[in-house]
Amino acid sequence: MNRLAVVEKFVSINGEGTHAGELAVFLRFRGCNLNCGFCDTKWANAADAPATEESAEELVEYVRQTGVQNVTLTGGEPLLQSHIGELITALGALGYRVEIETNGSVDLTPFVGISPSIAFTMDYKLPGSGMEAHMRTENFALLRAQDTVKFVAGSQEDLQRALEVIRT
């Protein structure tokens, strides 16, 4: 059975994206391919971070039991999980609204057409993060009206760069 490395599961109020302010089930996955200076979940990114190995079916059952319709897949970087597509497909098929919080460095192409009920909250890492060189600007062409781009700015330089990216 295909397994995903889950470091946290909980219900909370969504703070980002198109469903900000709404209740959501959060599924946080282990691992990230970046090392941002301001990361608030570094503990979840290490290869040896404590995690449970769960199948898409087990995670869908957890979501079902909460009674909440919004599901946020986060990390680290959830799209690095080799079987995340199975989970996205299963949740979408059951009508859940799925938001994928992604760091902007992973190609979104394989995930865009999985379900019309998914939305991306895609980071664009600014200079202050130390990770801007890893951004896949090709992802911008894949984003739709339901998607969100997030900038975390820590300086005036970051704000200026965000404006440049938005204008481009």
DRENVO-177965 format. One line per field, with one value per residue: residue in three letters; x, y, z of N, C-alpha, C in turn. Coordinates in pm, 1 decimal, always signed. Example, Ala and Ser with C-alpha at 12.3 -4.5 7.8 and 13.67 -1.06 7.14 Angstrom:
res = (ALA / SER)
n_c1 = (+1319.0 / +1285.0)
n_c2 = (-569.0 / -225.0)
n_c3 = (+780.0 / +708.0)
ca_c1 = (+1230.0 / +1367.0)
ca_c2 = (-450.0 / -106.0)
ca_c3 = (+780.0 / +714.0)
c_c1 = (+1320.0 / +1290.0)
c_c2 = (-330.0 / +3.0)
c_c3 = (+780.0 / +787.0)
end
This chain:
res = (MET / ASN / ARG / LEU / ALA / VAL / VAL / GLU / LYS / PHE / VAL / SER / ILE / ASN / GLY / GLU / GLY / THR / HIS / ALA / GLY / GLU / LEU / ALA / VAL / PHE / LEU / ARG / PHE / ARG / GLY / CYS / ASN / LEU / ASN / CYS / GLY / PHE / CYS / ASP / THR / LYS / TRP / ALA / ASN / ALA / ALA / ASP / ALA / PRO / ALA / THR / GLU / GLU / SER / ALA / GLU / GLU / LEU / VAL / GLU / TYR / VAL / ARG / GLN / THR / GLY / VAL / GLN / ASN / VAL / THR / LEU / THR / GLY / GLY / GLU / PRO / LEU / LEU / GLN / SER / HIS / ILE / GLY / GLU / LEU / ILE / THR / ALA / LEU / GLY / ALA / LEU / GLY / TYR / ARG / VAL / GLU / ILE / GLU / THR / ASN / GLY / SER / VAL / ASP / LEU / THR / PRO / PHE / VAL / GLY / ILE / SER / PRO / SER / ILE / ALA / PHE / THR / MET / ASP / TYR / LYS / LEU / PRO / GLY / SER / GLY / MET / GLU / ALA / HIS / MET / ARG / THR / GLU / ASN / PHE / ALA / LEU / LEU / ARG / ALA / GLN / ASP / THR / VAL / LYS / PHE / VAL / ALA / GLY / SER / GLN / GLU / ASP / LEU / GLN / ARG / ALA / LEU / GLU / VAL / ILE / ARG / THR)
n_c1 = (+85.2 / +54.4 / +219.0 / +213.0 / +411.8 / +317.1 / +327.3 / +162.9 / -181.6 / -474.0 / -754.4 / -832.1 / -854.1 / -828.8 / -562.6 / -473.5 / -497.0 / -777.2 / -977.2 / -941.1 / -999.2 / -1194.4 / -1296.5 / -1074.3 / -931.6 / -612.3 / -340.9 / -26.2 / +277.5 / +588.2 / +909.8 / +1101.3 / +1228.8 / +1360.3 / +1532.2 / +1442.0 / +1516.2 / +1328.3 / +1150.5 / +870.3 / +819.9 / +1039.9 / +1099.7 / +942.7 / +1056.1 / +1289.9 / +1452.5 / +1436.6 / +1222.9 / +963.8 / +703.6 / +393.5 / +323.5 / +90.6 / -187.1 / -354.4 / -622.2 / -658.1 / -610.0 / -814.5 / -1031.2 / -983.2 / -1023.3 / -1294.5 / -1414.6 / -1388.1 / -1580.3 / -1541.9 / -1524.2 / -1320.9 / -986.9 / -650.0 / -342.6 / -20.6 / +315.8 / +645.9 / +692.1 / +427.3 / +392.9 / +612.8 / +572.8 / +557.8 / +316.3 / +116.4 / -60.4 / -255.1 / -395.3 / -493.2 / -657.7 / -845.9 / -965.6 / -1072.1 / -1254.4 / -1448.5 / -1561.4 / -1439.4 / -1297.5 / -985.5 / -691.2 / -367.2 / -74.5 / +209.6 / +563.0 / +653.5 / +863.6 / +827.7 / +716.7 / +395.7 / +245.1 / +171.8 / -36.7 / -238.1 / -466.1 / -598.0 / -831.3 / -1122.2 / -1176.8 / -952.8 / -714.1 / -431.5 / -203.1 / +55.5 / +383.4 / +608.0 / +935.0 / +1117.9 / +1414.6 / +1511.7 / +1457.8 / +1652.1 / +1612.3 / +1520.8 / +1628.0 / +1537.4 / +1278.4 / +1008.9 / +921.5 / +764.5 / +539.0 / +355.2 / +205.1 / +33.2 / -146.0 / -477.7 / -792.7 / -883.7 / -657.9 / -379.0 / -108.0 / +160.8 / +361.4 / +628.1 / +756.6 / +1049.7 / +1191.7 / +1261.1 / +1377.8 / +1276.4 / +1004.4 / +1015.4 / +1107.7 / +890.9 / +696.2 / +807.5 / +789.4 / +511.7 / +433.6 / +558.4)
n_c2 = (-118.4 / +221.3 / +482.7 / +788.2 / +1035.6 / +1166.7 / +1435.5 / +1579.7 / +1621.0 / +1803.5 / +2014.6 / +2343.0 / +2704.0 / +2828.0 / +3023.6 / +3130.0 / +3181.8 / +3108.4 / +3025.4 / +3143.9 / +3208.6 / +3021.2 / +2704.7 / +2430.1 / +2110.6 / +2022.1 / +1866.5 / +1788.8 / +1729.8 / +1550.0 / +1681.2 / +1890.8 / +2061.9 / +2297.2 / +2553.6 / +2778.8 / +3084.2 / +3193.9 / +2995.1 / +2848.3 / +2591.7 / +2423.5 / +2200.5 / +1999.7 / +1942.3 / +1794.9 / +1491.3 / +1293.2 / +1365.3 / +1302.8 / +1097.2 / +958.6 / +686.3 / +689.8 / +580.1 / +702.1 / +636.0 / +604.3 / +865.8 / +1005.0 / +894.6 / +995.5 / +1271.4 / +1260.6 / +1188.3 / +1422.2 / +1593.4 / +1828.0 / +2030.5 / +2163.3 / +2105.4 / +2128.7 / +2077.4 / +2062.5 / +2145.6 / +2175.4 / +2065.6 / +1953.6 / +1840.9 / +1689.4 / +1438.1 / +1112.4 / +983.6 / +1170.8 / +1257.2 / +1056.6 / +1097.2 / +1359.4 / +1315.3 / +1132.8 / +1286.6 / +1499.5 / +1359.9 / +1299.1 / +1539.0 / +1723.3 / +2041.0 / +2118.7 / +2261.4 / +2330.2 / +2397.7 / +2515.6 / +2546.4 / +2675.9 / +2579.3 / +2339.1 / +2164.1 / +2229.3 / +2113.3 / +1825.1 / +1820.5 / +2004.4 / +1934.8 / +1738.3 / +1761.2 / +1967.4 / +2088.1 / +2166.5 / +2398.9 / +2608.8 / +2748.9 / +2920.6 / +2984.3 / +3253.1 / +3272.1 / +3524.9 / +3743.4 / +3764.4 / +3518.6 / +3352.4 / +3160.9 / +3221.8 / +3157.4 / +2903.5 / +2913.1 / +2820.4 / +2979.9 / +2914.0 / +2800.9 / +3005.5 / +3036.5 / +2825.7 / +2873.2 / +2946.0 / +3123.7 / +3052.9 / +3016.4 / +3121.4 / +3346.6 / +3374.9 / +3598.4 / +3633.0 / +3885.5 / +4030.7 / +4257.6 / +4583.2 / +4545.7 / +4292.3 / +4358.2 / +4528.6 / +4348.8 / +4169.9 / +4336.0 / +4368.7 / +4104.2 / +4067.4 / +4261.6 / +4159.3)
n_c3 = (+0.0 / -81.3 / +88.9 / +279.3 / +436.6 / +725.3 / +941.5 / +1100.6 / +1183.1 / +1191.0 / +1286.1 / +1204.0 / +1171.6 / +850.9 / +733.3 / +496.3 / +138.2 / -85.2 / +82.4 / +327.0 / +667.6 / +697.4 / +835.3 / +832.2 / +752.3 / +828.1 / +677.2 / +734.4 / +577.8 / +581.5 / +506.1 / +286.4 / +5.7 / +15.5 / +211.8 / +376.4 / +540.6 / +714.5 / +780.2 / +936.8 / +1001.1 / +1025.1 / +1179.3 / +1071.5 / +834.2 / +827.6 / +733.7 / +924.5 / +1081.3 / +1316.0 / +1202.4 / +1087.6 / +878.0 / +636.8 / +438.9 / +142.0 / +162.1 / +440.1 / +524.2 / +394.6 / +529.3 / +787.3 / +733.8 / +656.0 / +898.5 / +1045.5 / +948.6 / +814.9 / +523.7 / +384.8 / +294.6 / +370.6 / +231.7 / +339.8 / +444.2 / +534.6 / +201.5 / +40.0 / -215.2 / -269.0 / -173.8 / -282.0 / -342.9 / -337.6 / -530.9 / -545.2 / -306.7 / -345.5 / -568.2 / -460.2 / -253.4 / -403.8 / -566.3 / -385.0 / -337.7 / -168.8 / -90.0 / -181.0 / -78.6 / -173.9 / -27.2 / -153.7 / -212.7 / -440.0 / -589.3 / -707.2 / -992.6 / -1104.0 / -1299.2 / -1310.9 / -1127.7 / -1170.6 / -1330.1 / -1184.0 / -1022.0 / -1028.0 / -789.6 / -651.8 / -523.6 / -543.6 / -312.6 / -374.1 / -293.6 / -358.0 / -330.6 / -195.9 / -214.3 / +56.3 / +167.2 / +79.0 / -111.5 / -363.8 / -616.7 / -667.1 / -752.4 / -962.6 / -1219.3 / -1433.1 / -1328.7 / -1284.4 / -1519.3 / -1502.0 / -1303.3 / -1181.5 / -1151.4 / -895.3 / -750.3 / -540.5 / -497.0 / -280.5 / -101.4 / +119.8 / +285.6 / +411.4 / +411.7 / +269.0 / +22.3 / -43.3 / -70.0 / -293.0 / -485.6 / -491.3 / -602.9 / -858.7 / -955.7 / -954.4 / -1141.9 / -1368.7)
ca_c1 = (+0.0 / +131.9 / +213.5 / +257.2 / +471.4 / +235.6 / +381.2 / +59.7 / -318.9 / -554.1 / -856.4 / -808.6 / -901.2 / -733.4 / -513.1 / -421.7 / -564.0 / -914.3 / -1068.5 / -892.7 / -1105.6 / -1284.3 / -1246.0 / -1008.6 / -851.6 / -474.4 / -256.3 / +110.6 / +364.4 / +730.0 / +1008.9 / +1101.3 / +1349.9 / +1419.3 / +1576.2 / +1417.4 / +1560.4 / +1215.6 / +1056.9 / +807.5 / +798.4 / +1165.5 / +1094.0 / +873.8 / +1126.9 / +1402.6 / +1424.1 / +1408.5 / +1113.2 / +866.6 / +588.1 / +323.4 / +308.9 / -52.4 / -233.3 / -455.2 / -751.4 / -660.9 / -620.1 / -951.9 / -1119.1 / -962.8 / -1092.0 / -1438.5 / -1457.2 / -1392.6 / -1699.4 / -1500.6 / -1516.9 / -1196.3 / -868.2 / -526.2 / -223.3 / +89.2 / +439.6 / +727.4 / +640.3 / +345.6 / +401.1 / +726.8 / +526.6 / +545.8 / +180.0 / +22.6 / -163.5 / -362.7 / -474.3 / -563.7 / -763.4 / -949.2 / -1038.5 / -1148.3 / -1364.7 / -1552.0 / -1615.4 / -1369.9 / -1220.5 / -848.0 / -592.8 / -231.8 / +24.3 / +332.8 / +668.0 / +684.1 / +980.2 / +788.1 / +633.0 / +254.7 / +179.6 / +104.0 / -142.1 / -338.7 / -588.8 / -647.8 / -968.3 / -1158.5 / -1197.1 / -827.1 / -657.2 / -293.9 / -145.2 / +194.3 / +478.7 / +721.4 / +1038.6 / +1186.2 / +1558.5 / +1537.2 / +1444.0 / +1769.4 / +1569.1 / +1455.5 / +1682.1 / +1468.2 / +1139.8 / +970.0 / +832.9 / +671.8 / +414.7 / +259.6 / +117.6 / -58.5 / -238.6 / -611.8 / -857.8 / -900.8 / -527.1 / -321.7 / +37.5 / +194.6 / +495.3 / +666.3 / +857.1 / +1118.8 / +1270.8 / +1220.5 / +1422.9 / +1177.2 / +882.4 / +1043.7 / +1113.7 / +754.2 / +630.7 / +861.7 / +733.1 / +369.5 / +424.9 / +599.9)
ca_c2 = (+0.0 / +346.0 / +556.4 / +926.9 / +1067.0 / +1271.4 / +1478.0 / +1646.5 / +1627.4 / +1880.4 / +2104.4 / +2480.1 / +2806.5 / +2851.7 / +3161.0 / +3169.1 / +3134.3 / +3145.7 / +2988.3 / +3202.1 / +3238.0 / +2906.5 / +2586.2 / +2336.8 / +1999.2 / +2036.5 / +1748.4 / +1837.9 / +1622.0 / +1563.3 / +1704.9 / +2009.8 / +2071.6 / +2429.4 / +2580.8 / +2921.9 / +3138.6 / +3230.1 / +2882.0 / +2826.6 / +2448.9 / +2350.9 / +2072.9 / +1901.1 / +1927.3 / +1702.6 / +1354.8 / +1208.3 / +1420.7 / +1199.1 / +1095.5 / +832.1 / +651.0 / +665.4 / +568.8 / +800.7 / +591.5 / +636.4 / +1010.8 / +1042.4 / +855.3 / +1096.1 / +1393.1 / +1233.9 / +1187.5 / +1558.4 / +1662.8 / +1956.1 / +2016.5 / +2221.1 / +2029.2 / +2195.9 / +1992.8 / +2154.1 / +2081.6 / +2131.0 / +2071.7 / +1833.2 / +1782.6 / +1598.5 / +1304.4 / +1041.0 / +937.9 / +1278.3 / +1262.7 / +965.0 / +1163.5 / +1471.7 / +1256.5 / +1075.4 / +1395.3 / +1570.1 / +1274.9 / +1302.9 / +1675.4 / +1810.3 / +2153.3 / +2090.5 / +2367.3 / +2278.5 / +2501.7 / +2471.5 / +2647.0 / +2741.7 / +2520.5 / +2211.0 / +2176.2 / +2205.0 / +2051.2 / +1697.1 / +1831.7 / +2104.0 / +1877.2 / +1625.3 / +1784.5 / +2109.8 / +2140.7 / +2198.3 / +2532.6 / +2620.9 / +2867.5 / +2903.2 / +3084.9 / +3297.8 / +3301.6 / +3651.2 / +3738.2 / +3745.1 / +3377.3 / +3280.4 / +3050.1 / +3270.1 / +3088.8 / +2775.5 / +2933.8 / +2778.3 / +3084.6 / +2850.9 / +2769.5 / +3116.0 / +3012.3 / +2717.6 / +2916.8 / +2983.6 / +3225.8 / +3005.8 / +3001.5 / +3236.6 / +3356.5 / +3432.7 / +3654.0 / +3665.3 / +3991.1 / +4063.1 / +4378.8 / +4671.6 / +4477.8 / +4188.6 / +4423.5 / +4576.0 / +4230.6 / +4121.2 / +4423.6 / +4332.6 / +3975.2 / +4091.1 / +4335.1 / +4068.7)
ca_c3 = (+0.0 / -90.2 / +215.5 / +283.6 / +566.9 / +787.1 / +1070.8 / +1179.7 / +1131.8 / +1285.9 / +1232.6 / +1248.2 / +1078.6 / +743.4 / +735.9 / +365.2 / +18.2 / -119.1 / +191.3 / +452.4 / +762.7 / +705.6 / +901.8 / +740.7 / +801.9 / +782.8 / +670.8 / +716.0 / +534.6 / +613.4 / +401.8 / +201.0 / -76.3 / +37.1 / +347.8 / +393.0 / +668.2 / +800.0 / +785.3 / +1066.6 / +1022.6 / +1001.4 / +1249.6 / +987.3 / +707.6 / +838.9 / +688.1 / +1039.9 / +1161.5 / +1349.9 / +1112.7 / +1068.9 / +736.5 / +618.9 / +301.1 / +100.4 / +215.8 / +583.7 / +539.5 / +354.1 / +640.4 / +892.2 / +689.3 / +662.0 / +1038.3 / +1099.8 / +900.5 / +755.1 / +377.7 / +333.4 / +332.4 / +333.5 / +228.5 / +367.6 / +483.9 / +425.6 / +64.7 / +24.8 / -349.4 / -274.7 / -136.5 / -409.3 / -369.8 / -303.4 / -634.9 / -507.2 / -203.0 / -408.7 / -651.7 / -373.5 / -187.1 / -506.6 / -611.1 / -281.8 / -329.6 / -73.8 / -144.9 / -142.7 / -99.9 / -166.2 / +2.2 / -217.2 / -196.9 / -566.2 / -655.0 / -764.7 / -1111.5 / -1073.7 / -1414.3 / -1285.9 / -1028.1 / -1209.5 / -1383.5 / -1104.8 / -976.7 / -1032.7 / -654.2 / -585.1 / -541.3 / -495.7 / -253.3 / -415.8 / -248.3 / -438.3 / -232.0 / -224.0 / -182.6 / +198.7 / +202.1 / +32.3 / -196.9 / -486.4 / -734.7 / -683.4 / -794.4 / -1098.1 / -1270.3 / -1527.4 / -1256.8 / -1295.0 / -1634.4 / -1468.0 / -1198.9 / -1224.1 / -1068.5 / -757.5 / -688.3 / -471.0 / -487.5 / -149.7 / -83.8 / +257.1 / +272.1 / +535.6 / +394.2 / +159.7 / -99.9 / -71.6 / -120.3 / -428.6 / -573.6 / -505.9 / -699.3 / -991.0 / -994.9 / -983.5 / -1269.7 / -1477.5)
c_c1 = (+89.8 / +110.4 / +265.7 / +306.1 / +402.2 / +294.6 / +275.4 / -73.4 / -399.9 / -658.5 / -830.6 / -870.0 / -791.6 / -693.1 / -466.7 / -516.6 / -708.8 / -1014.5 / -1018.0 / -1012.1 / -1204.2 / -1215.2 / -1185.8 / -942.3 / -712.9 / -404.8 / -117.2 / +202.2 / +510.6 / +811.1 / +988.3 / +1234.0 / +1418.0 / +1460.9 / +1564.2 / +1455.8 / +1446.8 / +1117.0 / +1002.7 / +779.6 / +924.7 / +1164.8 / +1032.1 / +951.5 / +1239.8 / +1361.6 / +1388.3 / +1298.5 / +1012.7 / +743.4 / +521.3 / +310.9 / +163.6 / -86.7 / -331.5 / -590.4 / -763.4 / -676.6 / -758.4 / -1048.9 / -1104.9 / -1038.4 / -1243.2 / -1489.8 / -1464.2 / -1520.2 / -1669.1 / -1477.7 / -1390.6 / -1078.5 / -746.4 / -411.4 / -103.7 / +213.0 / +523.3 / +664.9 / +561.4 / +360.1 / +523.4 / +688.1 / +495.3 / +403.2 / +75.5 / -89.1 / -281.7 / -454.7 / -555.3 / -680.9 / -878.3 / -1031.9 / -1126.5 / -1269.4 / -1480.0 / -1606.7 / -1550.3 / -1300.3 / -1078.7 / -759.2 / -455.3 / -137.6 / +159.2 / +435.2 / +711.2 / +800.9 / +948.6 / +695.9 / +488.8 / +182.4 / +108.4 / -19.8 / -258.7 / -470.0 / -650.4 / -793.9 / -999.2 / -1174.0 / -1066.6 / -784.7 / -516.7 / -275.3 / +4.1 / +279.0 / +566.5 / +824.0 / +1118.9 / +1332.4 / +1589.6 / +1526.3 / +1570.0 / +1736.9 / +1508.8 / +1503.9 / +1610.0 / +1324.7 / +1119.4 / +870.1 / +735.2 / +538.5 / +311.7 / +160.8 / +12.7 / -164.7 / -370.1 / -671.6 / -870.1 / -769.0 / -476.7 / -170.0 / +67.2 / +340.1 / +515.9 / +782.7 / +916.6 / +1199.6 / +1210.4 / +1261.0 / +1323.7 / +1049.5 / +900.5 / +1046.0 / +973.7 / +678.6 / +678.3 / +800.0 / +586.8 / +354.1 / +461.6 / +490.5)
c_c2 = (+124.8 / +431.3 / +697.9 / +955.4 / +1190.1 / +1307.1 / +1540.9 / +1639.6 / +1704.0 / +1963.5 / +2241.8 / +2576.2 / +2834.1 / +2998.4 / +3212.1 / +3125.1 / +3175.4 / +3111.5 / +3036.2 / +3238.0 / +3123.8 / +2791.2 / +2491.3 / +2224.2 / +2018.4 / +1901.5 / +1798.8 / +1719.0 / +1654.1 / +1594.5 / +1832.1 / +2012.4 / +2207.7 / +2443.5 / +2730.7 / +2967.6 / +3165.2 / +3115.7 / +2862.6 / +2679.2 / +2366.9 / +2212.2 / +1963.7 / +1867.1 / +1826.1 / +1562.0 / +1262.2 / +1266.1 / +1309.5 / +1209.7 / +959.2 / +809.4 / +610.5 / +659.3 / +680.6 / +763.6 / +626.0 / +786.5 / +1060.8 / +1007.8 / +953.4 / +1224.5 / +1374.9 / +1243.0 / +1327.3 / +1632.0 / +1796.3 / +1936.0 / +2073.5 / +2139.6 / +2105.1 / +2097.1 / +2084.8 / +2075.7 / +2178.5 / +2159.2 / +1944.8 / +1765.4 / +1694.4 / +1455.8 / +1227.4 / +996.5 / +1044.6 / +1290.1 / +1172.6 / +1029.5 / +1278.2 / +1420.1 / +1205.5 / +1183.6 / +1470.9 / +1491.2 / +1274.7 / +1443.2 / +1765.7 / +1922.5 / +2139.6 / +2208.9 / +2307.0 / +2394.7 / +2452.4 / +2583.9 / +2714.1 / +2683.1 / +2389.2 / +2236.5 / +2138.8 / +2128.2 / +1919.7 / +1708.2 / +1921.3 / +2040.1 / +1766.6 / +1642.9 / +1933.4 / +2171.8 / +2167.9 / +2341.2 / +2531.0 / +2752.0 / +2849.3 / +3018.4 / +3129.2 / +3343.1 / +3423.5 / +3644.3 / +3709.4 / +3600.5 / +3298.5 / +3170.4 / +3095.4 / +3197.0 / +2957.3 / +2789.7 / +2890.6 / +2881.1 / +3030.7 / +2816.8 / +2881.1 / +3093.2 / +2905.2 / +2759.6 / +2965.4 / +3082.3 / +3181.7 / +2992.8 / +3133.1 / +3230.7 / +3429.7 / +3478.6 / +3677.8 / +3762.8 / +4024.1 / +4190.2 / +4463.0 / +4610.0 / +4368.1 / +4249.5 / +4471.8 / +4458.8 / +4173.3 / +4205.0 / +4392.3 / +4203.7 / +3992.5 / +4161.8 / +4246.5 / +3969.5)
c_c3 = (+0.0 / +33.7 / +196.7 / +424.8 / +626.3 / +923.0 / +1160.8 / +1106.3 / +1235.8 / +1212.5 / +1290.9 / +1147.2 / +977.8 / +742.4 / +601.5 / +255.4 / +7.2 / -10.4 / +327.2 / +540.1 / +780.5 / +778.1 / +798.1 / +818.6 / +742.8 / +788.8 / +636.8 / +688.3 / +562.5 / +487.7 / +323.2 / +126.0 / -63.2 / +183.0 / +372.9 / +533.0 / +765.2 / +821.7 / +926.8 / +1093.7 / +993.7 / +1065.3 / +1162.9 / +860.9 / +711.0 / +797.5 / +803.7 / +1131.0 / +1192.0 / +1260.2 / +1119.2 / +919.0 / +716.8 / +471.5 / +269.7 / +160.6 / +364.7 / +605.9 / +498.7 / +466.1 / +757.3 / +857.4 / +701.8 / +805.3 / +1099.1 / +1060.8 / +833.8 / +605.0 / +315.2 / +385.3 / +282.3 / +344.3 / +239.1 / +409.1 / +562.8 / +289.1 / +37.3 / -111.7 / -368.7 / -235.8 / -264.8 / -441.8 / -338.4 / -406.6 / -604.5 / -404.2 / -262.1 / -490.8 / -566.3 / -304.7 / -286.7 / -552.6 / -511.5 / -258.3 / -227.1 / -149.8 / -91.7 / -177.3 / -78.5 / -144.2 / -48.2 / -217.0 / -326.7 / -642.8 / -726.4 / -883.6 / -1077.3 / -1183.7 / -1381.5 / -1196.0 / -1070.7 / -1251.4 / -1301.1 / -1067.2 / -985.8 / -894.1 / -580.9 / -617.8 / -483.9 / -422.5 / -273.5 / -365.1 / -365.3 / -336.4 / -276.7 / -179.3 / -35.6 / +244.1 / +170.6 / -67.2 / -330.8 / -611.6 / -763.4 / -734.5 / -939.5 / -1150.8 / -1374.3 / -1460.7 / -1268.4 / -1407.8 / -1605.9 / -1367.0 / -1259.3 / -1125.2 / -922.5 / -681.8 / -630.1 / -481.3 / -358.0 / -150.9 / +65.6 / +246.6 / +407.9 / +526.9 / +281.8 / +25.2 / -140.2 / -128.8 / -263.9 / -526.4 / -594.5 / -608.4 / -841.2 / -1041.8 / -1033.3 / -1117.7 / -1388.1 / -1506.6)
end
